[in-house]
Amino acid sequence: MNALLTVVRHELRRLVRDRATPVLALLFAAICVYAAWNGQRWAGQRGEALRQIGIDLQESRDDSRARAAAAAAAQPGRTFSQGSVSASVWYQPTLPLRPLAPLAIGQADGYPFDVRFHPVSPRTLFAPREASLSNPAALAAGSFDLAFVIVYLLPVFLLALTYDLWIGERDRGTARLLLAQPVPPQVLFAGKAIALGGTVLLGLAALVGLALLTFGGAGGVSGPALAALGGTVLLYGAFWVAVALAVNVWVRHAAGAALACGAIWLGVTALLPALLTAAVDFTHPAPSSAAYSNRLREVELERQDVRRQQAPPARSTAEREDRNAALRRTLTQVAEDMAAYAPVRDAFRSREHARRNLAHDLRFASPATAVQDSLERLAGTDAARAVAFQEQAWDFAQGLRAHVEAHLTEAPPEDLPQLYAGVSVFRFTEPPATEVREALAANAAALLSFLIALGTVIGSGIQRTRLVDEDAP
């Protein structure tokens, strides 16, 4: 233990004296600040959009209430029902933001955060002209955020300061002198990794957290969420420190080490995720959103032809003025339309579900993909949460139709305010906390498995390094 502490103290003194360290730290801090600010700006824009949706909905419902009150005053004997009132307004379910939303915004714009529909309109949720929920797998190009900094840039700064962790001793001619000391080589390499890699990693992780809390506006974040974020960043950083150490025990020259570290970074962060995506595309091609929409339009046209052929006979004036009866007929048509759309929608959803499940399983093959998944789950911008919103919005629409149909019973006009107060409101239910914890634990286990594999590589290379350095002239 004393030998390890001696090595650590010595390496820390060298790290502090290195002129590149403060420059890289300031550069990384500036990048983190910009990424956190950009994430907070996006979250503010999304929050303002959600707030405006709420205002527009309230104004629309106030207008519907005023028109209904005017109709009741003009026709004193007119009656209303909870079903007819619920069918007189628009609904727009929205997906709320989580406190850590500024952390990972790159993929969020590819998923819908709202959908507008009317309970008895023939163009309802998932109908041909409502394309906002037709393809949840379509991803946006993404924005610069802290998740990008952690996944892509954190390894660059770590490797820049640790790529010559041991090779620098060779270049200075002190490697043989260090190996001649009565210190096991494992202790020597561990001390260097802890002092250089550990200190740099902790410093960079602290800069990420400070930028998020100060400039990302992540107020109200729970302690477990911050702990999970810190654990993810430290595990991912430890992976890259282990990569640098593995390169140092197998490569003899600084130029070769820099090239090897760069190649590994490129392979892990870019090429491997691209290969995994290509594998998903090859085995489960993404269903065409355009073909899906066109097929729905065909079904809609077929339904219009059927309704024209089955046009009911002329109704009396009393029947035409019976709003409840008209709503029942419309709901019957909507139910028939939804039944006709169902096979097309189910086939599309089945293909997307299979594709999403495969991509979910393959993320464990890439450290970068696993970390990105963890960050998105903590931020609440992951695919699972977006799909859960779509499913809940769909269930809400179906339940609302059933509610309207079941409450088409008359009520006196004086109950009109109470009827409007009873209009259903969509409330998003967050996925179970256990589901999120299990996903984070699985991603952490994947990172640990990569660390164990690298530990094996490092262990086998340390003895080789000692023999080569001791035999060097």
N, C-alpha and C positions, 0 to 999 in steps of 0.2 A: 504493500500500500504506500509506503514511504517513497519507493522508487516511482510509482505512478504519479504521486503528487509532485515529485521533483520534475518529472517530464512535463506535466501539465503547466506548472508555474513557468518553466523555461519557455515553453511554446507560447504562453500568453504574453510574456514580455516581448517576444519577437513579433507577435501579431500586433501589439500596440505600437511598436516602432515602425511597422510597415506603413509607408506613406500611401499605399493604395487603399488601405482599409477605410479611412475616413471618407475618401472620395467616393468609393463604391457605396458606403453606408448612406451618404447624403443623396446620391443618385437614386438608390433604392427607395429612400424615404420620399423623395419627390414623386417618384412613380406611384407609390402607394397612396399618397395624398391625392394625386390626380385621379387615380382609379376609384378611390372612395368617394371623391366629390362627384365624379361622373355617375357612379351608381346611385348616389343620393339624388342627383338631378333627375335621373330616370324614375326613381321611386316617387319623387315629388310630382312629376308629370303624370305618372300612373295614378297616384293618389288623387290628383286634381280631376282626372278623367272620371274616376269612380265617384268623387263627390258631385261632379256635374251630372252624372247619370242619376244620382239620387234626387237632385234638384229637379231635373226634367221629369222624372217619374212623379214626383209630388205635384208639380204644376199640372201634369196631364190628369192626375186623379182629382185634383181640385176643380179642373175644368169639367171633368165628367160629372162630378158631384153637383156643380152649379147648373149644368144643363139638365140633370135629372130633377133637381129642385124646381127649375123653371117649368119643366114638363108637368110635375106634380101640381104646381100652382095653376097652370092653365087647364088641367083636367083634374078637378078635385076628386073624382072617383077612381082615379088610376091607382093601381096597386103595384108593388115591387116585390122582389125576392132576393135572397142572398145570392142565389145562382145568377140571376140576371145582372145584379150589381157587380159581382166578380167577373162577369163576362164583358162588362162595359169598359174595362181599363186595360192598358198594356202592362206587360211584365218584362222586366229586364234583370235576370239574375246576374250577379257579378262575383268575381273571384277576389277576395280581399288579399291585401299584402301582409306578409309577415315582417316582424321587426328587422330581420336580417336580409330582407330583400335586396338592399344595395350590394350585398356580397357577390351575388351571381346573377347577372341580368342578361348574359349573352344569348341564352336560348328562350328567354321568357316571351319575347315578341313573336315567336313562332307559334305560340299557343293562344287561343282566345281567352279573354278575361271577362267577357260578357256576351249575352245573347238576348235579343229582343224578340218577343213573340206575343201573339194574342191567343187566348184559349180557344176561341171558336172561329178563328180565321182559317180559310183553306190553305194559306201559306204559313204554316206554323213551324215550330222548331224542327230542324232537319229536313224541311221541305226543299225542293230544288233551288229556290232563289235565296234560301238562307244558308249561305256557304261558310259562315263564320265557324261552324263546328264540323265542317265536312271532312277536314283532314288535319287532325291534331298532330300528325307526324311531320308536317311541314315546318322546317326550322328556319329562323331568320339568320342573317349573316352574323349577328351578334355585335356586342359593344365591348369597349374596353372596361373591364371591371377588376375587382380584387381577385376573383376566381382565376382570371387570365394571368394575373401577376403571380399567384401562388403556383399554378400548374406549369406555366411556361417560363417565367422570369426568375422565380426563386431558385430553381436549379442552376440557372446561368450564373447567378451571383455566388452561389455555393461552390460551384465547380471552378469559378474564376479564382477563388481564394484557397482552394484545396487541391487543385489538379496536380500540384508539385509537392504534395504533402511529404513524400519520402524522396522523390526524385530530386528535389532541391538539395537534399543532403548529399546525394551522389555528385551533383554538379559542383557543390562547394568542396567536395573531397572529405567530408566528415562522416560519411556513411560507415566506413570501416572502423573509425574511431568509436562511434556510438555502439556498434555491434560488439566491439571488444570489451565494453563495460559489463560488469556483473549484473546485467538487467536482462531478463528474458525478452526476446524480440516481440513476443505478444504484448508485453507491458509497454514496450517502447511505441509500437504502432497504436495501441489503444490510447496512450497518453496523447499522442499527436492528434488522433481523430477526435478525442474529447476536447482538447484545447482549441484546435482550429475549427473543426467541423461543428462541434457542439456549441461553442461560443458564438460563431458566426450564425448558426441556425437560430439560436435563442434570440440573438439581436435582431435578425430579419423577421422572425415571427413576432417579436414585440413591436416592431415597426408596423407590421400588417395590422395587428390588433389595435394599436394606438390610432392609426389612420382610420380604421373602421369606426371606432367609438367617437373619435373627434370630428371627422369630416363626413362619415357615412350616416350620421344621424340614427344610429342603431339603438335608440332608446327603448327601454322596456325589454331588452334581450335577457332571457333567463340565464342563470348561472350554468346549468347543464348544457345549454346550447353553446355558450362560449367555451366551456370545457371541451366539448366535442370538436369545436372548430380548432382550438389549440392542439388537441391530440392529433387531429388529422394533419395539420401543418407540420407538427414535429415528426410524426411518422414518415410523412412524405419527404421531409428534409433529411431525416436519418437515412432513408433509402439512397438519396443522392450523395451523402457523405460516404456511405458504404461503396457506392459506385466509384467515387474518387479514390478510395483506399484500395479497392480491387485493381483499378488501373495502375496504381503506384506499385503494387507488388508484382505485377506482371509485365510492365513496360519499363524500359531502361532509360529512355531519353525524354526530356521535357517536351520537345516538339511532338513526339509520338504520343505522350500522355495527353497533351492538349487536343490533338487530333482525335484520339480515342474518346475522350470525354465529350467532345463536340458531336462525334458520330453517335454515341450512345444517347445523348440528349435528343438529337434529331430523331433517332429511331424510336425512343420511348414516348416522346411527346407528340410526334407528328406521323411517322410512318406506321407504327404499330396500331394506333387508333384508326388510321385510314385503311389498313389491311382488315381490321375487324369489321369496319363499316362495309368494305367490299364483300367480305364473307356473308354478312347479313343480306346485302343486296343480291348476292348470287343465289343464296338459298331461299330467301323470302323477299322477292322484289316488292318495292313499295307500291301499293295499289294506286291507280291513277285517280286523282281527285276529279279531273275533267271527265273521265269516263263515268265515274260515280255520279256526278252532277247531271251528265247527259242522260244516263239511264233513269234517274229520278224524273227528269223532264218528260221522258217517254211515258213513264207510268202516269204522270200527271195528265198528259194529253189523253191517255187511254181512259182515265177516270172521268175526264170531262165528256168524252164520247158516251160513256156509260150513263152519266147523269142526263145527258140530252135525250138519250133513247128511253130513259125511265122517268121522263118529266111527269110530275104528278098532275092530275086534273086541276082545273081552276078552283081556287078556294073562295069561300065567302068572305065578306068584309070582316066579320067577327073573327074568323080563323086567321086572316092576315094581320089583324091587330092583336092577336094573342101572342105576346112576346115570348112567354115561356114555351108555348108549342113550337114557335119558330126556332128557338134556341135548341130544343130537343131534336128537331129535324137537322139543324146544322151540325150538332154534335154527332148525330148518326152518320152524316156524310164524312165528317172529319175522322171518325173511327174507321170507316171503310177505307178512306184514303191512307191512313196510317197502316192498316192491315196490308194494303197493296204495296206500300213503300217498305214494309218490314223485311221481306226477303232480300231486297237490294241492300238495305242498310246492314242487315245481319252479316251478309257475305263480306261487305267492306270492313266491318268491325272485326270479323273473324281473322281476316288476313292481317289487319293492323295489329291485332292482339298477338298473333303468332310472331310477327316481326319484332314487336316490342319485347316480348318475353325472351327471344333469342339474343337481342342486343343487351338486355338486362343481365343475362347469364354470361355473355362474353366480356363484360366489363372487367371481370376478375383477371383477364389475361393481360391487362394493361394497367400499370400503376397510375398513369395520368388519367385514364378514363374512370378508374375507381375513385380517385380523389375528386374529380369533377362531379361525379354523381353524389358524393358526400356533401360537397359544397352546395350543390343545387338543392338537395333535400333540406339542408339547414336553412337555406334562403327561402324555401318554399316555391322555387321556380322550376321544380323537376317535373318530368313527364307524368309521374304517378299522380301528383296532386292536380295537374291540369286535366288528366283523364277523369279523376274522381269528380272534379267540378262538372265536366260534361255529363257524366252519368247522373249526378244529382240534379242538374238542370233538366235533363230528360225526364227523370222520375217526377220532378216537381211539375212539369208540364202535364204529364199523364195524370198525376193526382189532382191537379187543378181542374182538368176536364171532368174527372169523376165528381169532384166537389161541386162544380157548377150544375152538373146533371142531377145530383142528389138533393140540391137545395133550390130547385125551381118551384118553390112554394110561395104563395102570395103573402105579403105583409102590408100593413097600412102605411100610407105615405109618411106619417109622423116618425116612423122607425128608420127613415132614410139615412140620417147621420150614423146611427148605430150599425146599419147594414154596411156602409162604406168603411166604418172602423173595423169591421170583421173580415176585410179583404185579406187573402192569404199573402204572406211575405216569405220570400226565399231566404234561407239562412244556410250558408255553406258549413258543412260539418267537416272538420279537419280529419285527415286519415288518422287511424289509431297511433298513439305515441309508440306503442310496441312495434308497429310496422316500421316506423322511421328508425327506431333504435336497432332493430334487427338488420336493416340495410346498412346503417353506419358500422355496426359490428362486423358484418360480412366484408365490407370494404377494408376495414382495419385489419381483419384476418388476412385478406389478400396481400396487403402491404407487408405484414409480418412474414408471410411466406416468402415474399421476394427478399426481405432482409435476411432470412435464414439461408436462402439459397446463396446470397452474396457472401454471407459469413463463411459458408463452406468454401467458396472460391477464394476468399481472403486467407482462410486458414491453410489451404493447400499451397497458396502462393508465398506465404511468409517464409517457410523453410527454404523454398527455392531462392527467394531474394537473399536470404542470409548466406547461402552457399555461394551464390553468384558474386555478392559484394565482397565476401571474405577472400574469394579466389581472384578477384580483380587485381591487376597489377598496380 
